[in-house]
């Protein structure tokens, strides 16, 4: 069975954004072919659960993963970080073999 961990910081941010929007079930994550290394993460809101979604829940927040991305994300951690003026979701993915210099795309 696949695993995906959500840090407390990521869970708090997911809930904050959903509260501001006034709707939604959680964060939706998929991957798409992109960039110089192969794939990039695609983030969106999950306003409804799809029949084929794989749902992960931790610290009161849910992340819905597209079925074709589950294997690539298995064992990952979703974190929310503040680096200087930048705030973003970071994926600590043990399946990544290489990533481009800018960090926008990765290879599994």
Phi, psi and omega in degrees: 000135182289151176233150173209122182260141179245121180289160176303321180295319179292318179299317179297318180292319178301312181295321180300313182293319178296320177297318179296321179289331182081011178196166175116153180260333183170198179264135176256131181235133172218178176232154177220151174298129185189160171068189185275347183253347176135304184224156171223155178283144176239122181247140178206177175268143173262101178273342174208153178277134175268153183303326184261004177297148169251122186258133175240140181226137179202139178054033176081006179240151180243143173236127180255125185245133176297143185301326180285352180257348186302313182297321180290332183261355183305127179086002183282163173239131174261122181235162174237121187237153173245117176234101184065237179271356184264137175229131184197161172281135178240137177255117173265095191249112181290349181274349182289124179266329181200155174216158182289165183301327181275351178080009182277336181224162185214164176240140176245000000 
